[in-house]
Amino acid sequence: MTLFLAVIAVPRLDTVEGTELLRTLASLRALDLPVALVEVGAGVGALSRDPELTPDGERFLAVLTQDGITAQPPEALDALLPRARAILRLAP
């Protein structure tokens, strides 16, 4: 099954870009499309630890979490890349 893969390589998501990424993923899930999140480099812990988000970002993350979507570690990237229909990358 193909999926939309979000690669997070920034330490904080309390930005317009971070919020937009989470909104896009929540929108894809609302359409019942598969998504995956992977934290890499400076982004490790951006969502899996104590995330710094805007209020909208918190709402979008809650929607994803309720749907079982959680951030995966960098090691998951190799397995997810071949399944990616599209890659959304948030990097400096």
Backbone as a chain_set.jsonl record, in Angstrom:
{"seq": "MTLFLAVIAVPRLDTVEGTELLRTLASLRALDLPVALVEVGAGVGALSRDPELTPDGERFLAVLTQDGITAQPPEALDALLPRARAILRLAP", "coords": {"N": [[0.837, -1.173, 0.0], [0.555, 2.207, -0.838], [1.662, 5.363, 0.574], [1.459, 8.649, 2.102], [4.27, 10.283, 3.012], [5.666, 11.976, 5.664], [8.482, 13.748, 6.46], [10.219, 14.869, 9.112], [12.527, 17.231, 9.926], [13.217, 19.244, 11.612], [13.635, 20.86, 14.801], [11.459, 22.019, 16.101], [7.938, 22.524, 15.841], [6.289, 24.675, 16.059], [5.625, 26.628, 14.196], [4.479, 28.438, 11.286], [4.917, 26.82, 9.057], [5.25, 24.266, 10.246], [2.742, 23.883, 11.423], [1.17, 23.907, 9.128], [2.087, 21.6, 7.831], [1.156, 19.598, 9.605], [-1.587, 20.12, 9.396], [-2.024, 19.455, 6.717], [-1.45, 16.696, 6.753], [-3.474, 15.807, 8.52], [-5.669, 16.452, 6.956], [-5.308, 14.735, 4.779], [-5.692, 12.302, 6.097], [-8.359, 12.646, 6.786], [-9.487, 12.214, 4.36], [-9.22, 9.568, 4.252], [-6.751, 8.588, 3.487], [-3.598, 6.921, 3.614], [-1.005, 7.861, 5.871], [2.312, 8.584, 7.069], [4.651, 9.469, 9.607], [7.96, 10.506, 10.082], [10.696, 11.171, 12.135], [13.747, 12.787, 11.677], [17.294, 13.466, 11.932], [17.774, 16.721, 13.184], [15.117, 16.803, 13.784], [14.391, 14.681, 15.386], [12.458, 13.752, 18.024], [10.844, 15.964, 17.848], [8.088, 15.617, 17.66], [7.655, 13.274, 19.081], [8.529, 13.552, 21.667], [8.192, 16.094, 23.966], [6.267, 18.004, 22.316], [6.529, 21.236, 20.801], [4.054, 23.219, 19.806], [1.736, 25.153, 17.807], [-1.542, 26.337, 18.809], [-3.369, 25.429, 16.815], [-1.745, 23.505, 15.612], [-1.531, 21.675, 17.722], [-4.157, 20.752, 17.78], [-4.369, 19.526, 15.24], [-2.41, 17.538, 15.505], [-3.56, 16.042, 17.551], [-5.76, 14.961, 16.217], [-4.446, 13.297, 14.371], [-3.123, 11.564, 16.158], [-5.3, 10.36, 17.447], [-6.124, 8.851, 15.37], [-4.23, 6.947, 15.279], [-1.775, 7.619, 14.23], [1.541, 8.167, 14.714], [4.738, 9.688, 15.425], [7.578, 8.238, 13.944], [10.792, 6.677, 14.484], [14.071, 7.558, 13.075], [15.094, 5.185, 11.958], [12.971, 3.928, 10.735], [12.647, 5.042, 8.282], [13.914, 3.896, 5.968], [12.33, 1.64, 5.444], [9.882, 2.802, 4.913], [10.195, 4.553, 2.729], [10.118, 3.194, 0.116], [7.402, 2.784, -0.091], [6.251, 5.218, -0.361], [4.026, 7.442, -1.779], [4.089, 10.125, -2.04], [6.336, 12.576, -0.739], [6.528, 14.631, 2.008], [8.432, 17.144, 3.211], [9.851, 18.666, 5.983], [12.216, 20.833, 6.638], [15.183, 22.658, 7.646]], "CA": [[0.0, 0.0, 0.0], [1.319, 3.453, -0.869], [1.288, 6.309, 1.626], [2.062, 9.968, 2.103], [5.308, 10.232, 4.026], [6.144, 13.261, 6.167], [9.804, 13.652, 7.069], [10.416, 16.057, 9.949], [13.954, 17.409, 10.208], [13.368, 20.484, 12.395], [13.401, 20.534, 16.208], [10.205, 22.589, 16.617], [6.87, 22.64, 14.855], [5.394, 25.778, 16.439], [5.78, 27.606, 13.134], [3.446, 28.352, 10.253], [5.213, 25.651, 8.231], [4.973, 23.064, 11.026], [1.288, 23.765, 11.546], [0.649, 23.558, 7.803], [2.392, 20.19, 7.595], [0.223, 18.793, 10.393], [-2.917, 20.308, 8.806], [-2.057, 18.677, 5.485], [-1.548, 15.276, 7.117], [-4.815, 15.575, 9.063], [-6.587, 16.51, 5.82], [-5.158, 13.475, 4.045], [-6.347, 11.252, 6.894], [-9.804, 12.865, 6.68], [-9.856, 11.593, 3.086], [-8.944, 8.145, 4.453], [-5.504, 8.232, 2.821], [-2.583, 6.54, 4.592], [0.126, 8.76, 6.083], [3.308, 8.181, 8.069], [5.534, 10.538, 10.075], [9.274, 10.054, 10.531], [11.581, 12.222, 12.633], [15.149, 12.532, 11.327], [18.241, 14.538, 12.253], [17.355, 17.666, 14.219], [13.7, 16.605, 14.052], [14.137, 13.575, 16.32], [11.842, 14.24, 19.254], [9.99, 17.128, 17.598], [6.717, 15.221, 17.983], [7.597, 12.104, 19.966], [8.803, 13.935, 23.052], [7.265, 17.141, 24.389], [6.265, 18.88, 21.152], [6.15, 22.638, 20.876], [3.143, 23.406, 18.685], [0.735, 26.208, 17.901], [-2.833, 25.727, 19.181], [-3.882, 24.653, 15.68], [-0.88, 22.338, 15.478], [-1.941, 20.717, 18.756], [-5.427, 20.165, 17.351], [-4.11, 18.612, 14.122], [-1.684, 16.385, 16.043], [-4.534, 15.226, 18.293], [-6.532, 14.214, 15.211], [-3.575, 12.233, 13.871], [-2.888, 10.615, 17.244], [-6.54, 9.594, 17.624], [-6.213, 7.939, 14.234], [-3.147, 5.979, 15.396], [-0.575, 8.088, 13.541], [2.539, 8.712, 15.63], [6.054, 9.876, 14.815], [8.45, 7.067, 13.981], [12.217, 7.034, 14.555], [14.777, 7.59, 11.791], [15.309, 3.832, 11.434], [11.795, 3.514, 9.965], [12.646, 5.716, 6.979], [14.272, 2.976, 4.877], [11.201, 0.761, 5.143], [8.741, 3.59, 4.443], [10.473, 5.237, 1.456], [9.608, 2.514, -1.08], [5.937, 2.814, -0.09], [5.803, 6.617, -0.414], [3.398, 8.006, -2.982], [4.605, 11.488, -2.035], [7.107, 12.88, 0.47], [6.419, 15.995, 2.496], [9.631, 17.298, 4.026], [9.988, 19.909, 6.727], [13.639, 20.916, 6.955], [15.641, 24.061, 7.682]], "C": [[0.889, 1.246, 0.0], [0.808, 4.399, 0.215], [1.936, 7.658, 1.374], [3.013, 10.014, 3.287], [5.764, 11.639, 4.39], [7.459, 13.032, 6.895], [10.066, 14.965, 7.805], [11.88, 16.135, 10.348], [14.219, 18.743, 10.901], [13.0, 20.182, 13.844], [12.077, 21.034, 16.778], [9.199, 22.73, 15.489], [5.885, 23.748, 15.208], [5.551, 26.96, 15.479], [4.608, 27.468, 12.165], [3.654, 27.086, 9.422], [4.908, 24.335, 8.958], [3.482, 22.817, 11.159], [0.679, 23.338, 10.224], [0.927, 22.096, 7.46], [1.402, 19.296, 8.343], [-1.201, 18.92, 9.846], [-3.055, 19.463, 7.542], [-2.205, 17.186, 5.777], [-2.922, 14.934, 7.669], [-5.853, 15.588, 7.94], [-6.515, 15.229, 4.991], [-5.841, 12.332, 4.785], [-7.863, 11.394, 6.841], [-10.344, 12.288, 5.367], [-9.597, 10.095, 3.094], [-7.712, 7.672, 3.67], [-4.444, 7.913, 3.865], [-1.434, 7.553, 4.648], [1.062, 8.149, 7.118], [4.178, 9.384, 8.375], [6.851, 9.927, 10.522], [10.074, 11.274, 10.967], [13.016, 11.85, 12.289], [16.005, 13.721, 11.747], [17.777, 15.408, 13.411], [15.893, 17.499, 14.603], [13.388, 15.463, 15.009], [13.643, 14.153, 17.64], [10.899, 15.409, 19.053], [8.527, 16.836, 17.9], [6.653, 14.125, 19.034], [7.92, 12.425, 21.416], [7.77, 14.964, 23.469], [7.182, 18.188, 23.28], [5.858, 20.311, 21.47], [5.352, 22.935, 19.617], [2.292, 24.646, 18.895], [-0.566, 25.546, 18.372], [-3.446, 24.914, 18.037], [-3.063, 23.393, 15.468], [-1.229, 21.262, 16.495], [-3.222, 20.01, 18.348], [-5.209, 19.155, 16.218], [-3.369, 17.366, 14.592], [-2.624, 15.467, 16.813], [-5.371, 14.379, 17.336], [-5.706, 13.043, 14.687], [-3.367, 11.151, 14.923], [-4.125, 9.745, 17.478], [-6.722, 8.564, 16.517], [-5.065, 6.924, 14.224], [-1.859, 6.375, 14.685], [0.353, 8.726, 14.565], [3.875, 8.83, 14.897], [6.901, 8.622, 15.006], [9.907, 7.516, 13.986], [12.87, 6.991, 13.177], [14.957, 6.212, 11.151], [14.145, 3.35, 10.567], [11.807, 4.059, 8.541], [12.925, 4.759, 5.825], [13.109, 2.073, 4.475], [10.026, 1.532, 4.547], [8.965, 4.226, 3.068], [9.935, 4.5, 0.23], [8.082, 2.556, -1.192], [5.384, 4.216, -0.301], [5.242, 6.987, -1.786], [3.909, 9.432, -3.166], [5.34, 11.695, -0.708], [6.932, 14.353, 0.775], [7.577, 16.18, 3.476], [9.636, 18.668, 4.681], [11.418, 19.951, 7.24], [14.055, 22.383, 6.988], [16.046, 24.559, 6.303]], "O": [[1.86, 1.323, 0.753], [-0.313, 4.263, 0.706], [2.838, 7.792, 0.547], [2.605, 9.808, 4.43], [6.197, 12.402, 3.526], [7.541, 12.228, 7.823], [10.127, 16.033, 7.194], [12.411, 15.243, 11.01], [15.31, 19.304, 10.791], [12.142, 19.336, 14.096], [11.617, 20.543, 17.808], [9.552, 23.015, 14.344], [4.761, 23.757, 14.706], [5.602, 28.12, 15.89], [3.846, 26.503, 12.224], [2.702, 26.368, 9.118], [4.374, 23.402, 8.36], [3.013, 21.686, 11.027], [-0.225, 22.502, 10.195], [0.083, 21.43, 6.86], [0.872, 18.343, 7.772], [-1.945, 17.939, 9.832], [-4.087, 18.828, 7.326], [-2.991, 16.495, 5.128], [-3.484, 13.891, 7.332], [-6.81, 14.815, 7.974], [-7.54, 14.706, 4.555], [-6.493, 11.49, 4.168], [-8.581, 10.394, 6.85], [-11.516, 11.92, 5.278], [-9.737, 9.428, 2.068], [-7.634, 6.518, 3.247], [-4.392, 8.57, 4.904], [-0.958, 8.035, 3.62], [0.662, 7.314, 7.929], [4.418, 10.223, 7.506], [6.861, 8.941, 11.259], [10.126, 12.282, 10.261], [13.458, 10.736, 12.569], [15.508, 14.837, 11.899], [17.432, 14.907, 14.481], [15.469, 18.003, 15.643], [12.235, 15.291, 15.405], [14.333, 14.943, 18.285], [10.216, 15.814, 19.994], [7.801, 17.723, 18.352], [5.69, 14.058, 19.799], [7.606, 11.633, 22.305], [6.572, 14.716, 23.333], [7.939, 19.158, 23.292], [4.973, 20.564, 22.288], [5.885, 22.911, 18.508], [2.144, 25.13, 20.017], [-0.679, 24.32, 18.337], [-3.983, 23.831, 18.266], [-3.614, 22.332, 15.177], [-1.225, 20.074, 16.173], [-3.359, 18.803, 18.548], [-5.786, 18.068, 16.228], [-3.66, 16.261, 14.135], [-2.499, 14.245, 16.735], [-5.655, 13.214, 17.617], [-6.21, 11.926, 14.571], [-3.428, 9.961, 14.617], [-4.009, 8.536, 17.683], [-7.384, 7.543, 16.7], [-4.934, 6.137, 13.286], [-0.949, 5.557, 14.551], [-0.007, 9.711, 15.209], [4.11, 8.163, 13.889], [6.932, 8.03, 16.085], [10.217, 8.62, 13.538], [12.298, 6.456, 12.227], [14.969, 6.096, 9.925], [14.323, 2.45, 9.746], [11.057, 3.584, 7.689], [12.237, 4.808, 4.806], [12.928, 1.779, 3.294], [9.257, 0.978, 3.762], [8.006, 4.416, 2.319], [9.336, 5.141, -0.633], [7.537, 2.38, -2.282], [4.169, 4.388, -0.41], [5.913, 6.853, -2.809], [4.132, 9.889, -4.287], [5.012, 11.077, 0.305], [7.155, 15.212, -0.078], [7.683, 15.447, 4.46], [9.452, 19.692, 4.022], [11.79, 19.211, 8.15], [13.372, 23.244, 6.433], [16.453, 25.712, 6.158]]}, "num_chains": 1, "name": "protein.A"}
